[in-house]
Amino acid sequence: MMISASHTRPGNTLLPRRWHPAPFALVTLFLHLACLIALVLHPDIWPWVTGALALNHLAVLAAVLWPRGSLLGPNLVRLPASAIQRRQVALTFDDGPDPDVTPHVLELLDQYQAKASFFCIGKKAAAHPDIVKEIIRRGHSVENHSYRHSWAFALYGFFRLRREVDTAQSVIAGIAGQSPLFFRAPAGFRSPLLDPVLAQRGMHYVAWTRRGFDTVSRNSSQVLQRLLRGLAAGDILLLHDGSHARTDAGEPIALAVLPALLNQLATCGLKSVSLPTACHTGLLTQSSVATASIQHIKKINHHV
């Protein structure tokens, strides 16, 4: 039995995640093998084989384009039950850091004593290291949003995916002094090959409960309503401190929406925390299991 190393954050140790193929992935693999065997034995049925594979590929494409789905592997779309009991929600910001927006987001969060998680693009983090350090200094978390944020991310092969994740991971860890525990794909389009890459690094994939579509909508009221509709403890909310739309007055949508959103959270008795804080209990439970497993393996190796 092998246990691979995982990235750690001071105070939290993730259980190195063994990759277990999702049932959908196993069905896809089995179908391709079955079609190959069928073609070898009965070449004349190629139209049926082609049709079956085409339908399967359409299903895979639908899974890639379904950000909140779990067909391609585990996907955190709501916080754990323990966080719900604590009346916690998670505010998340994508596509930063942005020197014109992120510092103002941090100030607003401080005013309401709220914490958040920033899914940073590795290349932008390298360009603005002081902002990344300030995010950490103020008690928020910095997570992995790939290195280049390519719109073709979901089409990358295994090794290019791994390079995108690892490069961003290395850049962020070098600046922040701690490695991200969570990953979100660009635009939420998730490659079928991504889950084994994350599992090898002890990382967890995160989507959202609801989003405001603040990258395309210039109407701050509509963005706010999308975030507040059905708001409840355990929600993961998505805004952008980078790649944002602006109001007609030129204000970044996130900055126009955030004060009212934070005020509503306070009115509802909800507390915004970072993802590592919200998942802290679960991580510690996994940590104890990982420690016990590693100690057990060491004992076996010692006796051998």
PASEBA-1860 file (N, C-alpha, C; in nm, 3 decimals):
! residues 304
1> MMISASHT> 0.084/-0.120/0.000/0.000/0.000/0.000/0.087/0.124/0.000 ~ 0.066/0.216/-0.094/0.145/0.338/-0.104/0.061/0.458/-0.067 ~ 0.120/0.547/0.008/0.055/0.674/0.039/0.144/0.784/-0.014 ~ 0.092/0.864/-0.106/0.170/0.970/-0.166/0.170/1.093/-0.077 ~ 0.269/1.178/-0.096/0.276/1.300/-0.017/0.166/1.396/-0.060 ~ 0.119/1.474/0.035/0.018/1.575/0.003/0.071/1.712/0.040 ~ 0.013/1.815/-0.019/0.046/1.951/0.020/-0.023/1.981/0.152 ~ 0.043/2.058/0.235/-0.012/2.086/0.367/-0.022/2.235/0.391
9> RPGNTLLP> -0.107/2.270/0.482/-0.123/2.406/0.529/-0.104/2.401/0.680 ~ -0.030/2.495/0.739/-0.009/2.491/0.883/-0.140/2.475/0.959 ~ -0.147/2.372/1.044/-0.267/2.349/1.122/-0.361/2.250/1.059 ~ -0.349/2.228/0.928/-0.435/2.134/0.857/-0.349/2.037/0.778 ~ -0.382/1.910/0.784/-0.313/1.811/0.703/-0.418/1.729/0.631 ~ -0.418/1.735/0.500/-0.514/1.658/0.424/-0.470/1.514/0.410 ~ -0.565/1.425/0.418/-0.539/1.286/0.386/-0.507/1.276/0.238 ~ -0.389/1.221/0.201/-0.361/1.203/0.059/-0.473/1.123/-0.006
17> RRWHPAPF> -0.536/1.182/-0.102/-0.656/1.127/-0.160/-0.620/1.020/-0.261 ~ -0.663/0.896/-0.236/-0.647/0.793/-0.337/-0.747/0.818/-0.448 ~ -0.702/0.809/-0.571/-0.792/0.832/-0.681/-0.874/0.708/-0.710 ~ -1.005/0.725/-0.702/-1.098/0.620/-0.740/-1.178/0.671/-0.860 ~ -1.165/0.607/-0.976/-1.237/0.656/-1.094/-1.387/0.668/-1.066 ~ -1.445/0.777/-1.111/-1.589/0.795/-1.097/-1.661/0.689/-1.179 ~ -1.779/0.643/-1.133/-1.854/0.541/-1.209/-1.873/0.579/-1.355 ~ -1.898/0.705/-1.382/-1.916/0.750/-1.520/-1.791/0.726/-1.603
25> ALVTLFLH> -1.673/0.750/-1.542/-1.547/0.727/-1.612/-1.526/0.578/-1.640 ~ -1.564/0.494/-1.545/-1.550/0.350/-1.564/-1.642/0.301/-1.676 ~ -1.763/0.353/-1.678/-1.857/0.315/-1.784/-1.802/0.357/-1.921 ~ -1.747/0.477/-1.928/-1.689/0.527/-2.053/-1.574/0.438/-2.099 ~ -1.486/0.403/-2.005/-1.373/0.316/-2.039/-1.420/0.179/-2.085 ~ -1.515/0.122/-2.013/-1.568/-0.010/-2.049/-1.633/-0.006/-2.187 ~ -1.706/0.101/-2.216/-1.773/0.114/-2.346/-1.671/0.116/-2.459 ~ -1.562/0.191/-2.442/-1.461/0.198/-2.546/-1.394/0.062/-2.568
33> LACLIALV> -1.366/-0.008/-2.459/-1.306/-0.142/-2.473/-1.402/-0.238/-2.542 ~ -1.529/-0.231/-2.502/-1.630/-0.319/-2.561/-1.645/-0.291/-2.710 ~ -1.644/-0.163/-2.747/-1.657/-0.127/-2.888/-1.536/-0.175/-2.969 ~ -1.419/-0.165/-2.910/-1.298/-0.213/-2.979/-1.306/-0.363/-3.004 ~ -1.346/-0.438/-2.901/-1.359/-0.583/-2.916/-1.466/-0.618/-3.019 ~ -1.577/-0.546/-3.013/-1.687/-0.571/-3.108/-1.642/-0.547/-3.251 ~ -1.563/-0.442/-3.275/-1.514/-0.413/-3.410/-1.420/-0.522/-3.460 ~ -1.336/-0.574/-3.370/-1.244/-0.681/-3.409/-1.320/-0.807/-3.449
41> LHPDIWPW> -1.424/-0.838/-3.371/-1.500/-0.960/-3.397/-1.602/-0.944/-3.510 ~ -1.660/-0.826/-3.521/-1.765/-0.803/-3.620/-1.745/-0.665/-3.685 ~ -1.652/-0.653/-3.778/-1.622/-0.523/-3.841/-1.743/-0.459/-3.908 ~ -1.842/-0.541/-3.949/-1.956/-0.487/-4.022/-2.049/-0.403/-3.935 ~ -2.031/-0.407/-3.801/-2.121/-0.331/-3.715/-2.065/-0.192/-3.682 ~ -1.969/-0.149/-3.760/-1.903/-0.022/-3.730/-2.000/0.097/-3.719 ~ -2.110/0.102/-3.798/-2.200/0.217/-3.779/-2.260/0.223/-3.640 ~ -2.295/0.106/-3.583/-2.350/0.102/-3.448/-2.245/0.143/-3.345
49> VTGALALN> -2.124/0.095/-3.365/-2.015/0.130/-3.274/-1.988/0.280/-3.278 ~ -1.985/0.335/-3.398/-1.961/0.479/-3.414/-2.070/0.560/-3.344 ~ -2.195/0.516/-3.359/-2.306/0.586/-3.294/-2.298/0.581/-3.143 ~ -2.262/0.463/-3.089/-2.251/0.447/-2.944/-2.140/0.537/-2.889 ~ -2.026/0.542/-2.959/-1.915/0.624/-2.913/-1.948/0.773/-2.924 ~ -2.020/0.810/-3.030/-2.059/0.950/-3.046/-2.150/0.995/-2.932 ~ -2.246/0.910/-2.895/-2.335/0.943/-2.784/-2.258/0.955/-2.653 ~ -2.162/0.865/-2.634/-2.081/0.869/-2.512/-1.998/0.997/-2.506
57> HLAVLAAV> -1.941/1.037/-2.619/-1.861/1.158/-2.622/-1.946/1.282/-2.597 ~ -2.069/1.279/-2.642/-2.161/1.389/-2.612/-2.190/1.395/-2.461 ~ -2.203/1.278/-2.400/-2.226/1.272/-2.255/-2.104/1.326/-2.179 ~ -1.984/1.292/-2.226/-1.862/1.342/-2.162/-1.856/1.494/-2.175 ~ -1.888/1.545/-2.294/-1.887/1.689/-2.315/-1.987/1.758/-2.222 ~ -2.104/1.698/-2.206/-2.204/1.756/-2.115/-2.151/1.760/-1.972 ~ -2.079/1.654/-1.931/-2.021/1.650/-1.797/-1.915/1.758/-1.779 ~ -1.836/1.782/-1.883/-1.733/1.887/-1.878/-1.798/2.025/-1.862
65> LWPRGSLL> -1.910/2.045/-1.930/-1.977/2.175/-1.930/-2.076/2.191/-1.815 ~ -2.081/2.096/-1.723/-2.172/2.100/-1.608/-2.088/2.130/-1.484 ~ -2.065/2.257/-1.452/-1.970/2.293/-1.345/-2.003/2.233/-1.208 ~ -2.132/2.217/-1.177/-2.170/2.170/-1.044/-2.191/2.019/-1.040 ~ -2.163/1.952/-1.149/-2.184/1.807/-1.154/-2.070/1.729/-1.091 ~ -2.096/1.603/-1.061/-1.994/1.517/-0.999/-1.968/1.391/-1.082 ~ -2.007/1.391/-1.208/-1.983/1.275/-1.293/-1.834/1.250/-1.315 ~ -1.754/1.357/-1.310/-1.611/1.344/-1.338/-1.527/1.334/-1.212
73> GPNLVRLP> -1.591/1.326/-1.096/-1.518/1.314/-0.970/-1.582/1.397/-0.861 ~ -1.533/1.385/-0.738/-1.590/1.462/-0.627/-1.589/1.611/-0.655 ~ -1.695/1.679/-0.611/-1.711/1.821/-0.640/-1.782/1.886/-0.522 ~ -1.713/1.979/-0.457/-1.770/2.048/-0.342/-1.858/2.163/-0.391 ~ -1.990/2.148/-0.378/-2.083/2.253/-0.419/-2.153/2.317/-0.299 ~ -2.142/2.254/-0.182/-2.191/2.311/-0.057/-2.093/2.273/0.053 ~ -2.094/2.348/0.161/-2.003/2.322/0.272/-2.048/2.199/0.351 ~ -1.958/2.140/0.429/-1.993/2.022/0.510/-2.102/2.052/0.613
81> ASAIQRRQ> -2.163/1.946/0.663/-2.272/1.960/0.760/-2.228/2.038/0.884 ~ -2.103/2.019/0.926/-2.055/2.089/1.046/-2.054/2.241/1.023 ~ -2.020/2.284/0.902/-2.021/2.427/0.870/-2.164/2.481/0.864 ~ -2.255/2.400/0.816/-2.396/2.440/0.811/-2.448/2.461/0.953 ~ -2.412/2.372/1.043/-2.454/2.385/1.183/-2.398/2.512/1.246 ~ -2.281/2.554/1.201/-2.219/2.677/1.254/-2.268/2.802/1.180 ~ -2.365/2.786/1.092/-2.424/2.897/1.016/-2.318/2.967/0.931 ~ -2.231/2.890/0.867/-2.125/2.945/0.786/-2.157/2.937/0.638
89> VALTFDDG> -2.107/3.034/0.564/-2.107/3.031/0.418/-1.965/3.062/0.373 ~ -1.936/3.037/0.246/-1.803/3.065/0.193/-1.815/3.161/0.074 ~ -1.759/3.279/0.090/-1.746/3.371/-0.022/-1.619/3.336/-0.098 ~ -1.629/3.320/-0.228/-1.510/3.291/-0.309/-1.500/3.391/-0.423 ~ -1.375/3.428/-0.453/-1.348/3.525/-0.558/-1.251/3.463/-0.659 ~ -1.286/3.471/-0.786/-1.204/3.411/-0.892/-1.130/3.516/-0.973 ~ -1.023/3.469/-1.040/-0.953/3.539/-1.148/-0.862/3.652/-1.104 ~ -0.839/3.668/-0.975/-0.745/3.769/-0.928/-0.606/3.710/-0.912
97> PDPDVTPH> -0.517/3.784/-0.844/-0.545/3.915/-0.783/-0.542/4.028/-0.885 ~ -0.623/4.130/-0.857/-0.632/4.247/-0.943/-0.596/4.369/-0.858 ~ -0.493/4.444/-0.897/-0.448/4.558/-0.814/-0.552/4.668/-0.798 ~ -0.650/4.675/-0.891/-0.752/4.779/-0.883/-0.876/4.736/-0.805 ~ -0.892/4.607/-0.783/-1.015/4.557/-0.721/-0.989/4.482/-0.591 ~ -0.893/4.390/-0.591/-0.873/4.303/-0.475/-0.848/4.379/-0.346 ~ -0.765/4.485/-0.344/-0.746/4.559/-0.217/-0.876/4.617/-0.163 ~ -0.964/4.663/-0.250/-1.093/4.718/-0.205/-1.184/4.606/-0.152
105> VLELLDQY> -1.177/4.489/-0.215/-1.252/4.372/-0.164/-1.206/4.339/-0.023 ~ -1.076/4.342/-0.001/-1.020/4.311/0.131/-1.067/4.412/0.235 ~ -1.075/4.539/0.197/-1.121/4.640/0.291/-1.267/4.618/0.329 ~ -1.349/4.586/0.231/-1.491/4.561/0.259/-1.509/4.437/0.347 ~ -1.433/4.334/0.321/-1.442/4.214/0.404/-1.403/4.245/0.548 ~ -1.300/4.327/0.566/-1.258/4.365/0.701/-1.368/4.442/0.773 ~ -1.437/4.529/0.702/-1.542/4.610/0.765/-1.653/4.522/0.825 ~ -1.677/4.408/0.763/-1.783/4.318/0.811/-1.727/4.197/0.884
113> QAKASFFC> -1.595/4.198/0.911/-1.528/4.087/0.979/-1.558/3.954/0.910 ~ -1.555/3.958/0.778/-1.583/3.840/0.697/-1.452/3.788/0.638 ~ -1.447/3.657/0.618/-1.332/3.593/0.555/-1.377/3.527/0.425 ~ -1.281/3.508/0.334/-1.316/3.456/0.202/-1.200/3.371/0.148 ~ -1.225/3.308/0.036/-1.121/3.233/-0.034/-1.105/3.293/-0.173 ~ -0.980/3.318/-0.211/-0.948/3.380/-0.340/-0.883/3.276/-0.430 ~ -0.953/3.238/-0.536/-0.898/3.144/-0.634/-0.817/3.225/-0.734 ~ -0.686/3.224/-0.712/-0.596/3.312/-0.787/-0.537/3.241/-0.909
121> IGKKAAAH> -0.522/3.316/-1.017/-0.451/3.269/-1.134/-0.302/3.280/-1.104 ~ -0.229/3.172/-1.125/-0.088/3.169/-1.087/-0.006/3.280/-1.150 ~ -0.031/3.307/-1.277/0.044/3.410/-1.347/0.019/3.547/-1.287 ~ -0.106/3.575/-1.247/-0.138/3.703/-1.184/-0.080/3.711/-1.043 ~ -0.080/3.597/-0.973/-0.020/3.595/-0.839/0.128/3.629/-0.846 ~ 0.196/3.576/-0.948/0.338/3.606/-0.965/0.360/3.754/-0.996 ~ 0.265/3.815/-1.065/0.277/3.957/-1.101/0.243/4.050/-0.985 ~ 0.164/4.001/-0.889/0.120/4.085/-0.776/0.139/4.010/-0.643
129> PDIVKEII> 0.261/3.975/-0.610/0.285/3.897/-0.488/0.244/3.968/-0.360 ~ 0.256/4.102/-0.357/0.221/4.176/-0.235/0.072/4.162/-0.204 ~ -0.011/4.156/-0.307/-0.155/4.141/-0.283/-0.184/4.002/-0.228 ~ -0.117/3.901/-0.283/-0.135/3.764/-0.233/-0.096/3.757/-0.085 ~ 0.015/3.819/-0.050/0.059/3.819/0.089/-0.041/3.892/0.179 ~ -0.101/3.999/0.125/-0.198/4.075/0.203/-0.325/3.993/0.226 ~ -0.366/3.915/0.126/-0.481/3.826/0.142/-0.458/3.731/0.259 ~ -0.341/3.673/0.264/-0.308/3.579/0.371/-0.298/3.652/0.504
137> RRGHSVEN> -0.235/3.769/0.504/-0.216/3.843/0.629/-0.349/3.877/0.695 ~ -0.451/3.900/0.614/-0.581/3.938/0.668/-0.668/3.817/0.703 ~ -0.612/3.698/0.691/-0.683/3.580/0.740/-0.769/3.508/0.638 ~ -0.751/3.541/0.510/-0.825/3.472/0.405/-0.739/3.358/0.349 ~ -0.793/3.281/0.258/-0.714/3.175/0.195/-0.695/3.203/0.047 ~ -0.583/3.157/-0.005/-0.553/3.168/-0.148/-0.554/3.028/-0.206 ~ -0.636/3.007/-0.307/-0.652/2.875/-0.367/-0.610/2.878/-0.514 ~ -0.610/2.762/-0.577/-0.552/2.742/-0.709/-0.659/2.753/-0.818
145> HSYRHSWA> -0.635/2.843/-0.915/-0.729/2.861/-1.027/-0.655/2.843/-1.160 ~ -0.553/2.756/-1.159/-0.466/2.725/-1.273/-0.362/2.837/-1.289 ~ -0.264/2.812/-1.375/-0.157/2.910/-1.391/-0.191/3.017/-1.495 ~ -0.246/2.975/-1.609/-0.272/3.071/-1.718/-0.420/3.105/-1.735 ~ -0.509/3.027/-1.677/-0.653/3.046/-1.694/-0.691/3.040/-1.842 ~ -0.648/2.935/-1.908/-0.680/2.917/-2.049/-0.822/2.866/-2.065 ~ -0.893/2.921/-2.166/-1.028/2.873/-2.194/-1.026/2.731/-2.251 ~ -0.908/2.685/-2.293/-0.894/2.548/-2.345/-0.853/2.450/-2.236
153> FALYGFFR> -0.855/2.494/-2.111/-0.806/2.412/-2.000/-0.869/2.272/-1.999 ~ -1.000/2.265/-2.020/-1.070/2.136/-2.012/-1.030/2.042/-2.124 ~ -0.961/2.092/-2.227/-0.919/2.009/-2.340/-0.775/1.962/-2.327 ~ -0.706/2.006/-2.222/-0.565/1.970/-2.206/-0.550/1.820/-2.180 ~ -0.435/1.766/-2.222/-0.399/1.630/-2.188/-0.352/1.621/-2.044 ~ -0.329/1.499/-1.997/-0.296/1.476/-1.856/-0.172/1.554/-1.813 ~ -0.065/1.548/-1.890/0.061/1.609/-1.847/0.053/1.762/-1.851 ~ -0.021/1.817/-1.947/-0.036/1.962/-1.951/-0.125/2.010/-1.837
161> LRREVDTA> -0.228/1.932/-1.803/-0.311/1.964/-1.687/-0.225/1.968/-1.561 ~ -0.144/1.864/-1.546/-0.060/1.855/-1.426/0.036/1.973/-1.418 ~ 0.090/2.014/-1.533/0.182/2.129/-1.534/0.110/2.258/-1.494 ~ -0.013/2.277/-1.543/-0.090/2.396/-1.509/-0.119/2.403/-1.359 ~ -0.159/2.290/-1.303/-0.191/2.286/-1.160/-0.064/2.305/-1.077 ~ 0.041/2.232/-1.112/0.163/2.235/-1.032/0.233/2.370/-1.038 ~ 0.234/2.433/-1.155/0.301/2.563/-1.167/0.231/2.667/-1.080 ~ 0.098/2.669/-1.088/0.023/2.763/-1.003/0.044/2.730/-0.856
169> QSVIAGIA> 0.044/2.601/-0.824/0.063/2.559/-0.686/0.198/2.606/-0.632 ~ 0.300/2.591/-0.713/0.435/2.630/-0.672/0.446/2.781/-0.655 ~ 0.389/2.858/-0.749/0.395/3.004/-0.741/0.323/3.054/-0.617 ~ 0.201/3.005/-0.595/0.122/3.052/-0.482/0.186/3.013/-0.350 ~ 0.233/2.889/-0.341/0.296/2.843/-0.216/0.422/2.924/-0.186 ~ 0.498/2.957/-0.291/0.620/3.034/-0.272/0.594/3.174/-0.220 ~ 0.480/3.232/-0.259/0.446/3.368/-0.215/0.373/3.365/-0.081 ~ 0.274/3.278/-0.070/0.186/3.277/0.048/0.246/3.200/0.164
177> GQSPLFFR> 0.342/3.112/0.137/0.400/3.031/0.243/0.314/2.912/0.280 ~ 0.212/2.884/0.201/0.124/2.770/0.224/0.061/2.729/0.092 ~ 0.043/2.601/0.075/-0.006/2.550/-0.052/-0.158/2.544/-0.054 ~ -0.219/2.580/-0.165/-0.364/2.569/-0.176/-0.413/2.426/-0.153 ~ -0.529/2.417/-0.091/-0.594/2.287/-0.070/-0.706/2.263/-0.172 ~ -0.750/2.371/-0.238/-0.867/2.362/-0.324/-0.835/2.412/-0.464 ~ -0.908/2.358/-0.561/-0.888/2.396/-0.701/-1.023/2.420/-0.767 ~ -1.027/2.522/-0.851/-1.144/2.548/-0.934/-1.096/2.570/-1.077
185> APAGFRSP> -1.158/2.502/-1.172/-1.115/2.513/-1.311/-1.158/2.646/-1.373 ~ -1.084/2.696/-1.470/-1.126/2.817/-1.541/-1.266/2.801/-1.598 ~ -1.351/2.898/-1.568/-1.492/2.899/-1.613/-1.571/2.781/-1.558 ~ -1.511/2.702/-1.471/-1.580/2.586/-1.414/-1.589/2.468/-1.509 ~ -1.518/2.474/-1.624/-1.521/2.363/-1.720/-1.410/2.265/-1.683 ~ -1.452/2.148/-1.641/-1.363/2.053/-1.575/-1.323/1.938/-1.668 ~ -1.194/1.918/-1.684/-1.145/1.810/-1.769/-1.175/1.673/-1.709 ~ -1.206/1.573/-1.791/-1.224/1.437/-1.740/-1.096/1.380/-1.679
193> LLDPVLAQ> -0.981/1.442/-1.711/-0.852/1.393/-1.661/-0.805/1.468/-1.536 ~ -0.883/1.563/-1.486/-0.837/1.649/-1.378/-0.835/1.580/-1.242 ~ -0.934/1.498/-1.213/-0.947/1.442/-1.078/-0.824/1.363/-1.034 ~ -0.765/1.276/-1.118/-0.644/1.206/-1.071/-0.528/1.300/-1.043 ~ -0.519/1.412/-1.117/-0.414/1.510/-1.091/-0.432/1.571/-0.952 ~ -0.554/1.610/-0.919/-0.581/1.669/-0.788/-0.563/1.566/-0.676 ~ -0.607/1.444/-0.700/-0.598/1.340/-0.597/-0.453/1.314/-0.560 ~ -0.364/1.313/-0.658/-0.222/1.290/-0.631/-0.162/1.398/-0.542
201> RGMHYVAW> -0.224/1.515/-0.543/-0.172/1.628/-0.465/-0.254/1.655/-0.340 ~ -0.348/1.569/-0.309/-0.429/1.587/-0.189/-0.520/1.707/-0.199 ~ -0.555/1.749/-0.321/-0.637/1.869/-0.340/-0.782/1.830/-0.367 ~ -0.870/1.927/-0.345/-1.013/1.904/-0.359/-1.073/2.002/-0.458 ~ -1.163/1.951/-0.542/-1.227/2.036/-0.642/-1.347/2.108/-0.582 ~ -1.362/2.236/-0.616/-1.470/2.319/-0.562/-1.544/2.387/-0.677 ~ -1.676/2.381/-0.674/-1.757/2.459/-0.767/-1.824/2.570/-0.686 ~ -1.956/2.573/-0.683/-2.027/2.676/-0.609/-2.172/2.633/-0.591
209> TRRGFDTV> -2.238/2.695/-0.495/-2.381/2.674/-0.479/-2.458/2.765/-0.574 ~ -2.416/2.891/-0.578/-2.475/2.987/-0.672/-2.373/3.094/-0.707 ~ -2.392/3.152/-0.823/-2.300/3.255/-0.871/-2.381/3.376/-0.917 ~ -2.314/3.492/-0.924/-2.384/3.613/-0.962/-2.374/3.647/-1.109 ~ -2.287/3.575/-1.184/-2.260/3.607/-1.324/-2.211/3.751/-1.338 ~ -2.121/3.788/-1.247/-2.071/3.925/-1.245/-1.963/3.950/-1.350 ~ -1.926/3.850/-1.428/-1.832/3.873/-1.538/-1.904/3.921/-1.664 ~ -2.036/3.901/-1.669/-2.110/3.937/-1.790/-2.222/4.038/-1.763
217> SRNSSQVL> -2.276/4.039/-1.643/-2.388/4.128/-1.612/-2.337/4.263/-1.561 ~ -2.394/4.370/-1.614/-2.359/4.504/-1.569/-2.460/4.558/-1.469 ~ -2.559/4.475/-1.435/-2.665/4.516/-1.344/-2.637/4.459/-1.205 ~ -2.591/4.544/-1.114/-2.551/4.496/-0.982/-2.670/4.440/-0.903 ~ -2.789/4.495/-0.925/-2.907/4.445/-0.854/-2.939/4.303/-0.894 ~ -2.929/4.272/-1.022/-2.954/4.136/-1.069/-2.849/4.040/-1.017 ~ -2.724/4.082/-1.016/-2.616/3.998/-0.963/-2.642/3.966/-0.815 ~ -2.680/4.069/-0.740/-2.707/4.049/-0.598/-2.823/3.953/-0.577
225> QRLLRGLA> -2.929/3.967/-0.654/-3.045/3.880/-0.638/-3.012/3.735/-0.669 ~ -2.925/3.712/-0.767/-2.885/3.574/-0.797/-2.812/3.512/-0.679 ~ -2.735/3.592/-0.608/-2.660/3.540/-0.494/-2.749/3.521/-0.371 ~ -2.851/3.605/-0.357/-2.935/3.601/-0.237/-3.053/3.504/-0.250 ~ -3.091/3.470/-0.371/-3.208/3.385/-0.392/-3.183/3.246/-0.331 ~ -3.259/3.215/-0.226/-3.242/3.086/-0.159/-3.120/3.077/-0.069 ~ -3.061/3.191/-0.037/-2.939/3.193/0.045/-2.959/3.115/0.175 ~ -2.861/3.029/0.208/-2.872/2.947/0.328/-2.733/2.911/0.379
233> AGDILLLH> -2.727/2.871/0.505/-2.601/2.824/0.562/-2.547/2.709/0.478 ~ -2.416/2.708/0.458/-2.353/2.604/0.378/-2.330/2.642/0.234 ~ -2.381/2.758/0.192/-2.367/2.799/0.053/-2.223/2.839/0.022 ~ -2.182/2.812/-0.101/-2.055/2.861/-0.156/-2.092/2.961/-0.265 ~ -2.055/3.087/-0.245/-2.094/3.194/-0.336/-1.976/3.238/-0.421 ~ -2.003/3.262/-0.549/-1.895/3.297/-0.643/-1.910/3.439/-0.697 ~ -1.803/3.518/-0.676/-1.787/3.649/-0.737/-1.648/3.654/-0.801 ~ -1.616/3.765/-0.865/-1.486/3.778/-0.932/-1.420/3.910/-0.893
241> DGSHARTD> -1.294/3.900/-0.849/-1.216/4.022/-0.829/-1.128/4.048/-0.950 ~ -1.131/3.958/-1.047/-1.065/3.976/-1.176/-1.163/3.936/-1.285 ~ -1.138/3.977/-1.407/-1.225/3.945/-1.523/-1.369/3.985/-1.496 ~ -1.389/4.099/-1.436/-1.521/4.141/-1.391/-1.586/4.236/-1.491 ~ -1.718/4.237/-1.488/-1.792/4.341/-1.560/-1.796/4.467/-1.472 ~ -1.841/4.577/-1.532/-1.853/4.703/-1.458/-1.994/4.759/-1.474 ~ -2.035/4.834/-1.374/-2.164/4.902/-1.383/-2.157/5.012/-1.488 ~ -2.271/5.071/-1.517/-2.273/5.182/-1.613/-2.188/5.298/-1.564
249> AGEPIALA> -2.171/5.307/-1.432/-2.088/5.414/-1.374/-1.940/5.378/-1.374 ~ -1.907/5.256/-1.418/-1.767/5.216/-1.426/-1.715/5.144/-1.304 ~ -1.801/5.112/-1.207/-1.757/5.044/-1.085/-1.756/4.893/-1.108 ~ -1.648/4.822/-1.068/-1.647/4.676/-1.078/-1.768/4.617/-1.005 ~ -1.834/4.522/-1.069/-1.958/4.466/-1.014/-1.938/4.410/-0.874 ~ -1.827/4.342/-0.851/-1.803/4.283/-0.719/-1.804/4.389/-0.610 ~ -1.745/4.503/-0.638/-1.742/4.610/-0.539/-1.879/4.675/-0.521 ~ -1.959/4.675/-0.627/-2.093/4.733/-0.617/-2.187/4.641/-0.538
257> VLPALLNQ> -2.163/4.512/-0.546/-2.252/4.413/-0.485/-2.213/4.378/-0.342 ~ -2.084/4.377/-0.315/-2.033/4.319/-0.190/-2.089/4.383/-0.063 ~ -2.099/4.516/-0.050/-2.153/4.571/0.075/-2.293/4.521/0.107 ~ -2.382/4.520/0.008/-2.519/4.473/0.032/-2.521/4.324/0.063 ~ -2.436/4.247/-0.004/-2.429/4.103/0.021/-2.380/4.075/0.162 ~ -2.275/4.142/0.205/-2.223/4.121/0.340/-2.323/4.166/0.446 ~ -2.393/4.274/0.418/-2.495/4.321/0.512/-2.609/4.219/0.525 ~ -2.647/4.157/0.413/-2.754/4.058/0.417/-2.710/3.932/0.490
265> LATCGLKS> -2.584/3.894/0.474/-2.532/3.778/0.548/-2.542/3.804/0.699 ~ -2.503/3.925/0.740/-2.510/3.960/0.882/-2.654/3.960/0.931 ~ -2.745/4.012/0.850/-2.887/4.017/0.887/-2.944/3.876/0.905 ~ -2.899/3.783/0.823/-2.947/3.645/0.830/-2.873/3.561/0.934 ~ -2.777/3.622/1.002/-2.702/3.547/1.102/-2.605/3.447/1.042 ~ -2.556/3.477/0.922/-2.462/3.389/0.853/-2.322/3.449/0.860 ~ -2.224/3.364/0.876/-2.085/3.409/0.888/-2.005/3.360/0.769 ~ -1.940/3.451/0.700/-1.856/3.414/0.587/-1.717/3.374/0.635
273> VSLPTACH> -1.674/3.255/0.598/-1.544/3.202/0.638/-1.472/3.150/0.514 ~ -1.342/3.127/0.526/-1.266/3.070/0.416/-1.299/2.920/0.404 ~ -1.271/2.863/0.290/-1.298/2.721/0.268/-1.221/2.631/0.366 ~ -1.090/2.657/0.390/-1.022/2.573/0.488/-1.083/2.579/0.627 ~ -1.132/2.697/0.668/-1.198/2.710/0.797/-1.329/2.632/0.800 ~ -1.407/2.644/0.693/-1.536/2.574/0.686/-1.519/2.423/0.687 ~ -1.411/2.375/0.627/-1.387/2.230/0.617/-1.291/2.181/0.723 ~ -1.257/2.265/0.819/-1.152/2.235/0.917/-1.178/2.105/0.992
281> TGLLTQSS> -1.301/2.086/1.042/-1.332/1.966/1.120/-1.310/1.841/1.038 ~ -1.358/1.843/0.913/-1.340/1.727/0.827/-1.195/1.700/0.796 ~ -1.116/1.808/0.777/-0.976/1.791/0.746/-0.901/1.730/0.863 ~ -0.935/1.774/0.985/-0.868/1.719/1.101/-0.903/1.572/1.120 ~ -1.027/1.536/1.092/-1.065/1.395/1.102/-0.986/1.313/1.002 ~ -0.973/1.363/0.878/-0.896/1.293/0.778/-0.749/1.288/0.818 ~ -0.700/1.394/0.880/-0.561/1.398/0.920/-0.529/1.287/1.019 ~ -0.619/1.264/1.115/-0.593/1.160/1.214/-0.590/1.023/1.148
289> VATASIQH> -0.676/1.002/1.048/-0.676/0.876/0.976/-0.546/0.859/0.900 ~ -0.502/0.968/0.833/-0.379/0.962/0.756/-0.259/0.932/0.845 ~ -0.252/1.000/0.961/-0.141/0.978/1.053/-0.137/0.834/1.101 ~ -0.254/0.781/1.137/-0.259/0.642/1.183/-0.215/0.546/1.074 ~ -0.256/0.573/0.951/-0.220/0.485/0.839/-0.070/0.487/0.815 ~ -0.013/0.608/0.815/0.131/0.621/0.791/0.211/0.553/0.901 ~ 0.169/0.571/1.028/0.239/0.506/1.139/0.230/0.355/1.127 ~ 0.113/0.305/1.082/0.095/0.161/1.067/0.192/0.108/0.960
297> IKKINHHV> 0.204/0.181/0.851/0.293/0.137/0.741/0.438/0.138/0.787 ~ 0.475/0.240/0.865/0.612/0.246/0.915/0.645/0.127/1.004 ~ 0.546/0.087/1.086/0.568/-0.027/1.173/0.589/-0.155/1.092 ~ 0.507/-0.169/0.987/0.520/-0.287/0.902/0.656/-0.291/0.834 ~ 0.700/-0.176/0.781/0.829/-0.168/0.715/0.944/-0.195/0.812 ~ 0.928/-0.148/0.938/1.032/-0.169/1.038/1.049/-0.318/1.069 ~ 0.936/-0.388/1.084/0.944/-0.530/1.116/0.997/-0.610/0.997 ~ 0.962/-0.566/0.874/1.013/-0.636/0.756/1.165/-0.617/0.745
END
